[in-house]
Amino acid sequence: MKLRNYLFAAVVLASVTFVSCNPDSIADEDNPYQTEEKIDKKDIKIPGED
């Protein structure tokens, strides 16, 4: 019975370690900021300057 508990604990520990250390994550694919878009400096207009 003790061996069964140790085996179960080892399986749980291994699965938690694998999931927490897995680099493939949905959050990695999400980019909350759009950084690909460039701003053209010619389109920026400052009030008071001609």
Secondary structure, 3 states (H helix, E strand, C coil): CHHHHHHHHHHHHHHHHHHHHCCCCHHHHCCCCCCCCCCCHHHCCCCCCC
